[in-house]
Amino acid sequence: MNTGVVAGLFTGMQVGAALFMSQLVVGDVGVGLLGLMRYGIALLCLLPVVFFFRKSPPIAARDWPWIVLLGMGQVGLMITLLNLAVAYTSAARVALIFSTLPAISLCIDIIRGQVSGGRLSVLGIALSISGVAVLVGHDAFAARLIGSELIGMASALAATTIVAICSSFYRPYVIRYGGARLGVIGFCVSMLPLSLLVLLLPPGAAVPDWQASTWWLVLAIGVSSGVGYLLWFHAISRLPATRVTGFLALNPVTAAVLSLIFADAHLTPTLIVSVCLVCLGIACFALSPPAKAPDPEAAAVA
């Protein structure tokens, strides 16, 4: 079995689980501090991997600016927007919007000339967008969308777009330098902006007042993020970015199942239809024939 497929499957589940757990603690921990702690723990998880498996060549001077910029976007900006999203709307909505990532990623790859979209790919885009439209449209007509909900969903869409852009441009660097090293760089360059965000958006509860369950959830989010990023980069190195993002079909399913088990949530007909449409859209990406893409090394930013 292709290890990239296994890594992609785990990543899809990890994203949904992390969104669910983040929603449980973001009120007390705060958007900024949750991001800082999450990637601080993830950084500690990846450092031993880089130390014991240093086989890739030194990073070329011309690649450093792009790697830093991609790391800042993929880690710092993305997680800030996702934490902001789950602070204003449900993890299920955020997970569903985030699952349109393959559609957005495919559009970016087509614009870059990296892949050509066939009929199944176009159908996948239509189904994924329809799933979000059903959810948002129903709630809008039912007057269930308030200003804070719109802020959360807009933040989720912005985070999704940033991940799609970074995933498309990351692949040549991952192949050349290794995912663990790029993950460490991304975490490091994001520490400063995440620290500043803590000052702007302080925790909702004082740290000494946090319950033990909050500490355990933050630890679980951080460790899973470190492993998740490592596997995500591995999948990106083995498969085209558009196909890797297709595994995020597991994202809303995982978040919904965890909400049913641990948060006493109720599945609404609208959410069920939306999840089904998005999953059908992602299935179209998985079933579409692989497109020939240029050599990643040749496509690297000069």
C-alpha positions as CSV (number, residue, x, y, z in Angstrom):
1,M,0.0,0.0,0.0
2,N,1.2,3.5,-0.8
3,T,2.4,5.1,2.4
4,G,1.2,8.5,1.2
5,V,-2.3,7.2,1.2
6,V,-2.0,5.9,4.8
7,A,-0.5,9.3,5.8
8,G,-3.3,11.2,4.1
9,L,-6.0,9.1,5.8
10,F,-4.5,9.7,9.3
11,T,-4.2,13.4,8.5
12,G,-7.8,13.7,7.6
13,M,-8.9,12.2,10.9
14,Q,-6.4,14.2,12.9
15,V,-7.7,17.5,11.5
16,G,-11.3,16.7,12.5
17,A,-10.2,15.5,16.0
18,A,-8.1,18.6,16.5
19,L,-10.9,20.9,15.5
20,F,-13.3,19.2,17.9
21,M,-10.8,19.3,20.8
22,S,-9.9,22.9,20.0
23,Q,-13.6,23.9,20.3
24,L,-13.7,22.4,23.8
25,V,-10.8,24.5,25.2
26,V,-10.5,27.6,23.0
27,G,-12.9,29.5,25.3
28,D,-10.6,29.1,28.4
29,V,-7.2,28.9,26.6
30,G,-7.8,31.6,24.0
31,V,-7.1,31.7,20.3
32,G,-3.5,33.0,20.6
33,L,-2.3,30.8,23.5
34,L,-3.9,27.7,22.1
35,G,-2.0,28.2,18.9
36,L,1.2,28.9,20.7
37,M,1.0,25.9,23.0
38,R,-0.2,23.6,20.2
39,Y,2.8,24.2,18.0
40,G,5.2,24.5,20.8
41,I,4.3,21.0,21.8
42,A,4.4,19.9,18.1
43,L,7.8,21.5,17.7
44,L,9.1,19.4,20.6
45,C,7.7,16.3,19.0
46,L,9.5,17.0,15.6
47,L,12.9,18.0,17.0
48,P,14.0,14.4,17.7
49,V,13.0,13.4,14.2
50,V,15.2,16.1,12.7
51,F,18.0,15.3,15.0
52,F,18.2,11.6,14.4
53,F,17.2,11.6,10.7
54,R,19.3,14.4,9.1
55,K,19.8,13.0,5.6
56,S,18.6,15.9,3.5
57,P,21.0,18.5,2.0
58,P,21.4,22.0,3.5
59,I,18.7,24.5,2.5
60,A,19.8,26.7,-0.3
61,A,19.9,30.4,0.4
62,R,17.4,31.2,-2.4
63,D,14.9,28.8,-0.9
64,W,14.9,30.2,2.7
65,P,12.6,33.2,2.1
66,W,9.9,31.0,0.4
67,I,10.2,28.3,3.1
68,V,9.8,30.8,5.9
69,L,6.9,32.5,4.1
70,L,5.1,29.1,3.5
71,G,5.8,28.0,7.1
72,M,4.3,31.3,8.4
73,G,1.2,30.8,6.3
74,Q,0.8,27.0,6.8
75,V,1.3,27.1,10.6
76,G,0.9,30.5,12.2
77,L,-1.7,32.2,10.0
78,M,-3.7,29.0,9.3
79,I,-4.0,27.9,12.9
80,T,-4.9,31.5,14.1
81,L,-7.8,31.6,11.6
82,L,-8.9,28.0,12.5
83,N,-8.9,28.8,16.3
84,L,-10.8,32.0,15.6
85,A,-13.3,30.0,13.6
86,V,-14.0,27.4,16.3
87,A,-14.4,30.3,18.8
88,Y,-17.3,31.7,16.8
89,T,-19.0,28.7,15.2
90,S,-19.2,25.0,15.6
91,A,-16.4,22.5,14.9
92,A,-18.8,20.7,12.5
93,R,-19.2,23.8,10.3
94,V,-15.5,24.6,10.4
95,A,-14.7,21.0,9.5
96,L,-17.1,21.0,6.6
97,I,-15.8,24.3,5.2
98,F,-12.2,23.0,5.6
99,S,-13.2,19.9,3.6
100,T,-13.6,22.1,0.5
101,L,-9.8,22.2,0.5
102,P,-9.4,19.8,-2.5
103,A,-11.7,22.0,-4.6
104,I,-9.7,25.1,-3.8
105,S,-6.4,23.2,-4.2
106,L,-7.4,22.0,-7.6
107,C,-8.3,25.5,-8.7
108,I,-4.9,26.7,-7.6
109,D,-3.0,23.9,-9.3
110,I,-5.0,24.6,-12.5
111,I,-4.0,28.2,-12.3
112,R,-0.4,27.3,-11.8
113,G,-0.5,24.8,-14.7
114,Q,0.4,21.9,-12.4
115,V,-2.6,19.7,-13.1
116,S,-5.5,19.5,-15.5
117,G,-9.0,19.0,-14.2
118,G,-11.1,16.3,-15.8
119,R,-14.9,15.8,-15.6
120,L,-14.7,14.1,-12.2
121,S,-12.6,16.9,-10.8
122,V,-15.1,19.5,-11.9
123,L,-17.9,17.5,-10.5
124,G,-16.0,17.2,-7.2
125,I,-15.7,21.0,-7.1
126,A,-19.4,21.4,-7.7
127,L,-20.4,18.9,-5.0
128,S,-18.0,20.3,-2.4
129,I,-19.2,23.9,-2.9
130,S,-22.8,22.7,-2.9
131,G,-22.4,21.0,0.4
132,V,-21.2,24.3,2.0
133,A,-24.0,26.2,0.2
134,V,-26.7,23.9,1.6
135,L,-25.4,24.3,5.2
136,V,-25.0,28.1,5.0
137,G,-28.1,28.7,2.9
138,H,-30.4,26.7,5.1
139,D,-29.2,28.4,8.3
140,A,-29.4,31.8,6.6
141,F,-33.0,31.3,5.6
142,A,-33.8,29.9,9.1
143,A,-32.3,33.0,10.6
144,R,-29.7,30.9,12.5
145,L,-26.7,32.8,11.2
146,I,-25.7,35.7,13.4
147,G,-22.7,37.9,12.9
148,S,-20.4,35.8,15.0
149,E,-21.2,32.7,13.0
150,L,-20.3,34.5,9.8
151,I,-17.0,35.6,11.3
152,G,-16.2,32.0,12.2
153,M,-17.1,30.6,8.7
154,A,-15.2,33.4,6.9
155,S,-12.2,32.6,9.1
156,A,-12.5,28.9,8.2
157,L,-12.6,29.7,4.5
158,A,-9.6,31.9,4.7
159,A,-7.7,29.2,6.6
160,T,-8.7,26.7,3.9
161,T,-7.5,28.9,1.1
162,I,-4.1,29.5,2.8
163,V,-3.6,25.7,3.3
164,A,-4.4,25.1,-0.4
165,I,-1.9,27.7,-1.5
166,C,0.9,26.5,0.8
167,S,0.3,22.8,-0.1
168,S,0.6,23.6,-3.8
169,F,3.9,25.4,-3.4
170,Y,5.4,23.2,-0.6
171,R,5.8,20.0,-2.5
172,P,9.2,20.6,-4.2
173,Y,10.7,21.8,-1.0
174,V,9.3,18.8,1.0
175,I,10.9,16.4,-1.6
176,R,14.2,18.2,-1.5
177,Y,14.6,18.9,2.2
178,G,12.2,16.6,4.1
179,G,8.9,17.2,5.9
180,A,10.2,17.1,9.5
181,R,12.7,19.9,8.9
182,L,10.2,22.1,7.1
183,G,7.7,21.5,9.9
184,V,10.2,22.6,12.5
185,I,11.0,25.7,10.5
186,G,7.3,26.5,10.1
187,F,6.7,26.1,13.9
188,C,9.7,28.2,14.8
189,V,8.9,31.2,12.5
190,S,5.3,31.1,13.8
191,M,6.2,31.4,17.5
192,L,6.7,35.1,17.4
193,P,3.4,36.1,15.7
194,L,1.5,33.6,17.9
195,S,3.1,35.1,21.0
196,L,2.0,38.6,19.9
197,L,-1.5,37.2,19.3
198,V,-1.6,36.1,23.0
199,L,-1.2,39.7,24.0
200,L,-4.0,40.8,21.6
201,L,-6.4,37.9,22.5
202,P,-5.6,36.8,26.1
203,P,-7.0,33.5,27.6
204,G,-10.6,33.5,28.7
205,A,-9.5,32.0,32.0
206,A,-6.4,32.4,34.1
207,V,-3.9,29.5,33.5
208,P,-4.0,28.4,37.2
209,D,-7.7,28.0,36.9
210,W,-7.6,25.6,34.0
211,Q,-9.0,22.1,34.8
212,A,-6.9,19.0,34.3
213,S,-9.0,18.0,31.3
214,T,-8.0,21.3,29.6
215,W,-4.3,20.5,30.0
216,W,-4.8,17.0,28.7
217,L,-6.7,18.2,25.7
218,V,-4.1,20.9,24.8
219,L,-1.4,18.2,25.1
220,A,-3.3,15.9,22.8
221,I,-3.9,18.7,20.3
222,G,-0.2,19.5,20.3
223,V,1.1,15.9,20.0
224,S,-1.4,15.0,17.3
225,S,-0.5,18.2,15.4
226,G,3.2,17.3,15.4
227,V,2.5,13.8,14.1
228,G,-0.1,15.1,11.7
229,Y,2.2,17.6,10.1
230,L,4.9,15.0,9.7
231,L,2.5,12.6,7.9
232,W,1.0,15.5,5.9
233,F,4.4,16.4,4.5
234,H,5.1,12.7,3.8
235,A,1.9,12.4,1.8
236,I,2.6,15.6,-0.1
237,S,6.0,14.2,-1.1
238,R,4.4,11.0,-2.4
239,L,1.1,12.3,-4.0
240,P,0.0,15.5,-5.8
241,A,-1.3,18.2,-3.4
242,T,-4.8,18.0,-4.8
243,R,-5.1,14.3,-4.2
244,V,-3.7,14.5,-0.7
245,T,-6.2,17.1,0.3
246,G,-8.9,14.7,-0.8
247,F,-8.4,12.7,2.4
248,L,-9.9,15.6,4.3
249,A,-13.3,14.0,3.6
250,L,-12.6,12.3,6.9
251,N,-12.4,15.7,8.6
252,P,-16.1,16.5,9.0
253,V,-17.0,12.9,9.6
254,T,-14.5,12.6,12.5
255,A,-15.6,15.9,14.0
256,A,-19.3,14.9,13.8
257,V,-18.7,11.5,15.4
258,L,-16.6,12.9,18.2
259,S,-19.3,15.6,18.8
260,L,-22.0,12.9,19.0
261,I,-20.0,10.7,21.4
262,F,-18.5,13.4,23.7
263,A,-20.5,16.6,23.3
264,D,-24.0,15.2,23.2
265,A,-24.5,16.9,19.9
266,H,-27.4,16.1,17.5
267,L,-27.1,15.6,13.8
268,T,-29.4,17.8,11.8
269,P,-30.7,16.9,8.4
270,T,-28.9,19.9,6.9
271,L,-25.6,18.8,8.3
272,I,-26.1,15.2,7.1
273,V,-26.9,16.4,3.6
274,S,-24.0,18.8,3.6
275,V,-21.5,16.2,4.8
276,C,-22.7,13.7,2.2
277,L,-22.4,16.2,-0.7
278,V,-18.8,17.2,0.4
279,C,-17.8,13.5,0.8
280,L,-19.2,12.7,-2.6
281,G,-17.2,15.6,-4.0
282,I,-14.0,14.4,-2.4
283,A,-14.7,10.9,-3.7
284,C,-14.7,12.3,-7.2
285,F,-11.2,13.6,-6.6
286,A,-10.1,10.2,-5.4
287,L,-11.6,8.4,-8.4
288,S,-10.4,10.9,-11.0
289,P,-7.4,9.6,-13.0
290,P,-4.0,11.1,-11.9
291,A,-2.9,13.9,-14.1
292,K,0.6,14.3,-15.3
293,A,2.4,17.1,-13.5
294,P,5.7,18.7,-14.1
295,D,8.8,17.5,-12.2
296,P,8.5,19.0,-8.7
297,E,12.2,20.0,-8.7
298,A,11.7,21.9,-12.0
299,A,8.6,23.6,-10.6
300,A,10.4,24.8,-7.5
301,V,10.6,28.6,-7.1
302,A,13.9,29.8,-8.4
